[in-house]
Amino acid sequence: MERSLVAAAVTAALLVAVTAYIPAVAQQNEVTIDFELTVEGAPPADATFFGQNLAQGTAVRLTDPDGDGVYTGSMSSGTPDEGFRIVQGRGTEETTSGVSPGGPVAVIETFPAPNVEGGAATLSSIIYFDEREDGGTVSATGVLEKPDTTTYMYGTHAIADEATGVRYALESDDVDLDAYVGERVTISGDPVPGYENGQVEGGPTLLEVRSAEPATAARGTTVAFEVKIEDEVPKNVSFYVESDAFPGGVICTTDRAVNEQAGYPECKGNGETERLEVPMAPGQEFDYRLLTNRGNELSQSVVAEGYEVAEDGLVVEASYSFAETSNGEDVNEDGVVDEADVELAKQVSDDAKSGIDPEKNPLPISGGAALLVLLAGSGLAAAGYAAHRATR
């Protein structure tokens, strides 16, 4: 009897000690990561900024409550064996892990695992946007476009400045803009009052163009990214390039909202080849990822990736078939779309054909995993904003 009482007392004491020890260990390993982003100039009206944990896929929105241009936010993290990054999105979206940046998402800066002293670390960066004075003349260099339709319903043409990624709607009484459609030009114009920074329907700034000049030889060489899409392209699918050496860009999309807003080419599919040209300096080294997604970042899939050196006539080629994939579905819910999802999709399909009751064997819910961070040190192509990086 006495031995039983002693054993019970020892067990109780051990439980108390372990219960007290576990939170102490967790508290000891938990650190605070502070993000600080200085925003220079006028960002787009729908721009949002987030800090992200590369290992856990968690995100915290950075805010500027006092309007001084410094956006901050903090998150708690376990021992930071992996890195972090600061990104820019378009609006927000709700995910299973909370509020995340809406796409397209641009990487402003990626940080390796920080040196945590005193249980905290601060990760700082800076991003520059168009800093012109109100009413001042604006210059932009890029390929001049003539969108068929847009959601903002003003301007006759458009251009995305290749140095900053900022997009402008264009109109002109002085310049025949039709003569430059599809060409790389440098335009100069004045902002039209009332049409600055997305004030109308969230659209781009409208410029009254005063001059336009060819700019084909201004930036060295051009690297072309091509993807041959073998079959019909589903709705809300995009193909794009990201890299740590250039802002990247959208190759094509069937997302109608994105297409109308930004004027990106529509994916044709059925054996057609889509192409994106990126101006680069001759001899510049770069890595790249050619990706596709369907509706949101959780469905991202790598089409091709590699490392190249920019030179005249360089073409990066890839092909893609939806029939050979799981249609962008994260079938096994592991947070990444890859061959394992293809195999599981085929297995489920075969089981269904064998008469398995779908009520007893339902498909996993697509997109159930937390936000997947694709590549440390890479910039997401879809946004194309130029950022100067500074770490404190």
C-alpha positions as CSV (number, residue, x, y, z in Angstrom):
1,M,0.0,0.0,0.0
2,E,2.8,2.4,1.0
3,R,4.7,1.6,-2.3
4,S,1.5,2.4,-4.3
5,L,1.2,5.7,-2.5
6,V,4.8,6.5,-3.1
7,A,4.6,5.6,-6.8
8,A,1.5,7.7,-7.2
9,A,3.2,10.7,-5.6
10,V,6.3,10.3,-7.8
11,T,4.1,10.1,-10.9
12,A,2.2,13.2,-10.0
13,A,5.4,15.1,-9.3
14,L,6.8,14.0,-12.7
15,L,3.6,15.1,-14.4
16,V,3.8,18.5,-12.7
17,A,7.5,18.9,-13.7
18,V,6.9,17.9,-17.3
19,T,3.9,20.1,-17.6
20,A,5.9,23.0,-16.4
21,Y,8.9,22.1,-18.5
22,I,7.2,21.9,-21.9
23,P,5.9,25.5,-22.0
24,A,9.3,26.7,-20.7
25,V,11.0,24.9,-23.6
26,A,8.4,26.3,-26.1
27,Q,8.8,29.7,-24.7
28,Q,12.6,29.4,-24.9
29,N,12.5,28.3,-28.5
30,E,9.9,30.9,-29.6
31,V,11.3,34.1,-31.1
32,T,9.7,37.4,-32.4
33,I,10.4,38.5,-35.9
34,D,9.8,42.2,-36.6
35,F,9.3,43.3,-40.2
36,E,10.0,46.9,-41.3
37,L,9.4,48.1,-44.9
38,T,10.0,51.7,-45.9
39,V,7.9,52.7,-48.9
40,E,9.1,55.5,-51.0
41,G,6.8,57.2,-53.5
42,A,3.2,56.4,-54.3
43,P,2.3,52.7,-54.3
44,P,-0.8,51.4,-56.3
45,A,-4.0,52.0,-54.5
46,D,-4.6,48.3,-53.9
47,A,-1.0,47.5,-52.8
48,T,-0.6,45.4,-49.6
49,F,2.6,44.3,-47.9
50,F,3.2,41.1,-45.9
51,G,6.0,39.4,-44.0
52,Q,6.2,35.7,-44.5
53,N,7.8,32.7,-42.8
54,L,9.4,30.5,-45.5
55,A,9.2,27.3,-43.4
56,Q,5.8,27.6,-41.9
57,G,4.0,29.5,-44.7
58,T,2.5,31.9,-42.2
59,A,2.1,35.6,-43.0
60,V,1.6,38.9,-41.2
61,R,0.2,42.0,-42.9
62,L,2.5,45.1,-42.6
63,T,0.6,48.3,-41.8
64,D,1.4,52.0,-41.6
65,P,-1.1,53.5,-39.1
66,D,0.7,56.8,-38.7
67,G,1.2,57.4,-42.4
68,D,4.9,57.9,-42.3
69,G,5.7,55.4,-45.1
70,V,7.1,52.8,-42.8
71,Y,5.1,49.6,-42.7
72,T,5.6,47.2,-39.8
73,G,4.4,43.9,-38.4
74,S,5.5,41.1,-36.1
75,M,5.1,37.4,-35.9
76,S,6.1,34.7,-33.4
77,S,8.1,31.8,-34.8
78,G,9.9,28.7,-33.7
79,T,13.7,28.6,-34.0
80,P,14.2,30.3,-37.4
81,D,16.1,27.6,-39.2
82,E,14.6,28.8,-42.5
83,G,14.4,32.3,-43.9
84,F,11.7,35.0,-44.3
85,R,10.6,37.4,-47.0
86,I,8.7,40.6,-47.5
87,V,6.2,40.6,-50.3
88,Q,3.8,42.9,-52.1
89,G,0.3,41.8,-53.1
90,R,-2.8,43.2,-54.7
91,G,-5.4,43.4,-51.9
92,T,-5.9,40.4,-49.6
93,E,-7.4,37.0,-49.6
94,E,-8.6,34.6,-46.9
95,T,-6.7,31.3,-46.7
96,T,-6.8,28.4,-44.2
97,S,-3.9,30.1,-42.4
98,G,-5.5,33.5,-42.2
99,V,-5.2,36.7,-44.3
100,S,-2.6,36.5,-47.2
101,P,-1.6,38.8,-50.0
102,G,-3.8,38.7,-53.0
103,G,-2.2,37.8,-56.3
104,P,-0.2,38.6,-58.2
105,V,2.5,38.7,-55.5
106,A,5.9,40.3,-55.9
107,V,8.9,39.4,-53.6
108,I,10.5,42.6,-52.3
109,E,13.3,40.9,-50.4
110,T,14.2,37.4,-49.1
111,F,16.1,37.0,-45.9
112,P,18.1,34.0,-44.7
113,A,17.6,32.6,-41.2
114,P,18.3,35.7,-39.0
115,N,20.7,35.8,-36.1
116,V,18.3,36.0,-33.1
117,E,19.6,37.8,-30.1
118,G,17.5,38.2,-27.0
119,G,14.7,36.2,-28.7
120,A,14.0,38.8,-31.4
121,A,15.2,39.9,-34.8
122,T,14.3,42.8,-37.1
123,L,14.2,42.4,-40.9
124,S,14.1,45.7,-42.9
125,S,13.8,46.6,-46.5
126,I,12.8,49.5,-48.8
127,I,10.8,49.7,-52.0
128,Y,10.6,52.6,-54.4
129,F,7.6,53.6,-56.5
130,D,7.0,56.4,-59.0
131,E,8.0,59.6,-57.1
132,R,7.0,62.2,-59.6
133,E,5.5,65.5,-58.5
134,D,1.8,65.8,-59.0
135,G,1.2,67.1,-62.5
136,G,4.8,66.5,-63.5
137,T,5.8,64.8,-66.8
138,V,6.1,61.0,-66.7
139,S,8.3,58.9,-68.9
140,A,8.0,55.2,-69.4
141,T,9.7,52.6,-71.6
142,G,8.0,49.4,-72.6
143,V,5.9,47.6,-75.2
144,L,3.0,49.8,-76.2
145,E,-0.4,47.9,-76.1
146,K,-3.9,48.5,-77.3
147,P,-6.2,46.4,-75.0
148,D,-9.6,45.4,-76.6
149,T,-11.5,45.9,-73.3
150,T,-10.5,47.0,-69.8
151,T,-12.4,47.2,-66.5
152,Y,-11.5,50.8,-66.0
153,M,-12.9,52.0,-69.4
154,Y,-10.6,54.9,-70.1
155,G,-7.5,55.5,-72.3
156,T,-7.0,54.1,-75.8
157,H,-3.7,52.4,-75.2
158,A,-1.5,51.2,-72.3
159,I,2.2,50.6,-71.4
160,A,4.0,49.0,-68.4
161,D,7.3,50.7,-67.6
162,E,9.9,48.0,-67.7
163,A,12.1,49.7,-65.1
164,T,9.4,50.0,-62.4
165,G,6.6,47.7,-63.4
166,V,4.1,50.6,-63.1
167,R,1.3,50.4,-65.6
168,Y,-0.2,53.5,-67.4
169,A,-3.3,54.0,-69.5
170,L,-2.6,56.3,-72.5
171,E,-4.4,58.7,-74.7
172,S,-3.1,61.4,-77.1
173,D,-4.2,64.2,-79.4
174,D,-0.6,64.8,-80.5
175,V,0.8,61.3,-81.2
176,D,-0.6,58.5,-83.4
177,L,-0.3,55.7,-80.8
178,D,-1.6,53.1,-83.2
179,A,1.7,53.4,-85.1
180,Y,3.6,52.0,-82.1
181,V,1.4,49.1,-81.0
182,G,3.5,46.1,-80.3
183,E,6.8,48.1,-80.4
184,R,9.2,48.9,-77.5
185,V,9.0,52.7,-77.1
186,T,9.7,55.5,-74.6
187,I,6.7,57.7,-74.1
188,S,6.5,61.0,-72.3
189,G,3.2,62.5,-71.0
190,D,1.3,64.3,-68.4
191,P,-1.0,62.7,-65.8
192,V,-4.7,63.6,-66.5
193,P,-6.2,65.2,-63.4
194,G,-8.6,62.9,-61.6
195,Y,-7.1,59.7,-63.1
196,E,-4.1,59.3,-60.8
197,N,-3.2,56.2,-58.8
198,G,-6.3,54.1,-59.3
199,Q,-8.8,56.8,-58.4
200,V,-11.2,55.7,-61.1
201,E,-12.3,52.0,-60.9
202,G,-9.0,51.1,-59.4
203,G,-7.3,51.5,-62.8
204,P,-3.9,52.8,-63.7
205,T,-2.8,56.5,-64.0
206,L,-4.0,58.0,-67.3
207,L,-1.3,59.9,-69.3
208,E,-1.8,62.4,-72.1
209,V,1.1,61.4,-74.3
210,R,3.2,64.2,-75.7
211,S,5.9,62.2,-77.4
212,A,6.8,58.6,-78.3
213,E,10.1,57.3,-79.6
214,P,11.4,53.8,-80.6
215,A,13.5,52.3,-77.8
216,T,14.5,49.0,-79.3
217,A,18.3,49.3,-78.8
218,A,18.3,50.9,-75.3
219,R,18.9,48.0,-73.0
220,G,21.2,45.5,-74.5
221,T,19.8,42.1,-75.3
222,T,16.4,40.3,-74.9
223,V,15.8,36.9,-73.3
224,A,12.6,35.2,-74.6
225,F,10.6,32.7,-72.5
226,E,8.4,30.4,-74.5
227,V,5.9,27.8,-73.4
228,K,4.0,25.5,-75.8
229,I,0.6,24.6,-74.3
230,E,-0.3,21.3,-75.7
231,D,-4.1,21.2,-75.0
232,E,-7.1,23.4,-74.2
233,V,-6.4,25.9,-71.3
234,P,-8.9,25.9,-68.5
235,K,-10.4,29.1,-67.0
236,N,-8.4,31.2,-64.5
237,V,-5.0,29.7,-65.5
238,S,-1.9,31.9,-65.8
239,F,1.7,31.2,-67.0
240,Y,4.5,33.4,-65.8
241,V,8.2,33.8,-65.1
242,E,9.9,34.7,-61.8
243,S,13.6,35.3,-61.1
244,D,15.9,37.0,-58.6
245,A,17.6,39.0,-61.5
246,F,14.6,40.8,-63.1
247,P,11.0,41.6,-62.2
248,G,9.6,38.8,-64.4
249,G,6.2,38.9,-66.1
250,V,3.1,37.2,-67.1
251,I,3.4,35.1,-70.3
252,C,-0.4,34.6,-70.8
253,T,-3.6,34.1,-68.8
254,T,-7.2,33.0,-69.1
255,D,-8.1,34.8,-65.9
256,R,-10.6,37.3,-67.4
257,A,-10.3,39.8,-64.5
258,V,-6.5,39.9,-64.7
259,N,-6.6,40.0,-68.5
260,E,-9.0,42.9,-68.6
261,Q,-7.3,44.9,-65.8
262,A,-3.7,44.5,-67.0
263,G,-4.1,43.6,-70.7
264,Y,-2.0,40.5,-70.6
265,P,-2.1,38.1,-73.6
266,E,-4.8,35.4,-73.4
267,C,-3.5,31.8,-73.5
268,K,-4.6,30.1,-76.7
269,G,-3.4,26.5,-76.0
270,N,-4.0,23.6,-78.4
271,G,-0.4,23.5,-79.5
272,E,0.2,27.2,-79.6
273,T,3.4,28.7,-78.2
274,E,3.2,31.8,-75.9
275,R,6.1,34.1,-75.6
276,L,7.4,36.7,-73.1
277,E,10.5,38.9,-73.8
278,V,12.6,40.3,-71.0
279,P,15.2,43.0,-71.6
280,M,18.5,42.2,-69.9
281,A,22.2,43.2,-70.0
282,P,24.4,41.0,-72.2
283,G,26.2,38.4,-70.0
284,Q,23.9,38.9,-67.0
285,E,23.5,35.7,-65.0
286,F,20.1,34.7,-63.9
287,D,18.0,31.9,-62.5
288,Y,14.4,31.5,-63.4
289,R,11.2,29.5,-62.8
290,L,8.5,29.2,-65.4
291,L,5.3,28.5,-63.4
292,T,1.5,28.1,-63.9
293,N,-1.3,28.5,-61.5
294,R,-5.1,28.2,-61.4
295,G,-6.8,31.0,-59.5
296,N,-4.5,31.3,-56.5
297,E,-1.0,30.8,-55.3
298,L,-1.8,27.4,-53.7
299,S,-2.2,25.9,-57.1
300,Q,1.3,26.9,-58.4
301,S,3.1,24.3,-60.4
302,V,6.7,24.5,-61.8
303,V,6.7,24.1,-65.6
304,A,10.5,24.6,-66.0
305,E,13.4,26.1,-64.0
306,G,17.1,26.6,-64.5
307,Y,20.1,28.9,-64.7
308,E,21.2,30.9,-67.8
309,V,23.4,33.7,-69.0
310,A,21.7,36.4,-71.1
311,E,22.9,36.6,-74.7
312,D,21.5,37.7,-78.1
313,G,18.9,35.3,-79.3
314,L,18.6,33.3,-76.1
315,V,15.2,31.5,-75.9
316,V,14.1,29.5,-72.9
317,E,11.7,26.8,-74.2
318,A,9.2,24.7,-72.3
319,S,6.0,22.7,-72.9
320,Y,3.0,21.9,-70.8
321,S,0.0,19.6,-71.0
322,F,-3.0,19.8,-68.7
323,A,-3.9,16.2,-69.6
324,E,-0.7,15.0,-67.9
325,T,-1.2,16.9,-64.6
326,S,-3.7,16.9,-61.8
327,N,-5.2,20.1,-63.3
328,G,-3.4,22.3,-60.8
329,E,-5.0,20.5,-57.8
330,D,-3.1,19.8,-54.6
331,V,-4.8,16.4,-54.4
332,N,-2.8,15.0,-51.5
333,E,-2.9,18.4,-49.6
334,D,0.9,18.5,-48.9
335,G,1.1,22.2,-49.9
336,V,2.7,21.6,-53.3
337,V,1.4,20.6,-56.7
338,D,3.7,18.0,-58.2
339,E,3.8,14.5,-59.7
340,A,2.5,12.9,-56.5
341,D,-0.8,14.8,-57.1
342,V,-0.9,13.5,-60.6
343,E,-0.4,9.9,-59.5
344,L,-3.0,10.2,-56.7
345,A,-5.5,11.8,-59.1
346,K,-5.0,8.9,-61.5
347,Q,-5.5,6.4,-58.6
348,V,-8.7,8.1,-57.4
349,S,-9.9,8.1,-61.0
350,D,-9.2,4.3,-61.4
351,D,-10.8,3.6,-58.0
352,A,-13.9,5.5,-59.1
353,K,-14.1,3.5,-62.3
354,S,-14.0,0.3,-60.1
355,G,-17.2,1.3,-58.4
356,I,-15.8,2.7,-55.1
357,D,-18.5,4.7,-53.2
358,P,-17.4,8.4,-53.4
359,E,-19.2,9.1,-50.1
360,K,-16.8,6.7,-48.3
361,N,-13.7,7.8,-50.3
362,P,-14.1,11.5,-51.0
363,L,-11.4,13.5,-52.8
364,P,-9.3,15.7,-50.6
365,I,-10.1,19.4,-50.6
366,S,-7.8,21.3,-52.9
367,G,-5.8,24.1,-51.5
368,G,-6.1,22.9,-47.9
369,A,-2.4,23.6,-47.0
370,A,-0.9,26.8,-45.8
371,L,0.7,29.2,-48.3
372,L,3.6,27.6,-50.1
373,V,6.7,29.6,-50.4
374,L,8.3,28.7,-53.7
375,L,11.8,30.0,-54.0
376,A,14.0,31.9,-51.6
377,G,15.6,34.8,-53.4
378,S,13.2,34.9,-56.3
379,G,10.9,37.7,-57.4
380,L,7.4,36.8,-58.5
381,A,6.8,37.7,-62.1
382,A,3.3,38.8,-62.1
383,A,3.8,42.1,-60.4
384,G,7.0,43.4,-61.8
385,Y,7.7,46.1,-59.3
386,A,11.3,47.4,-59.0
387,A,12.7,47.3,-55.5
388,H,15.9,48.6,-54.1
389,R,16.8,46.3,-51.2
390,A,18.4,47.4,-47.9
391,T,18.9,45.3,-44.8
392,R,19.5,46.7,-41.4
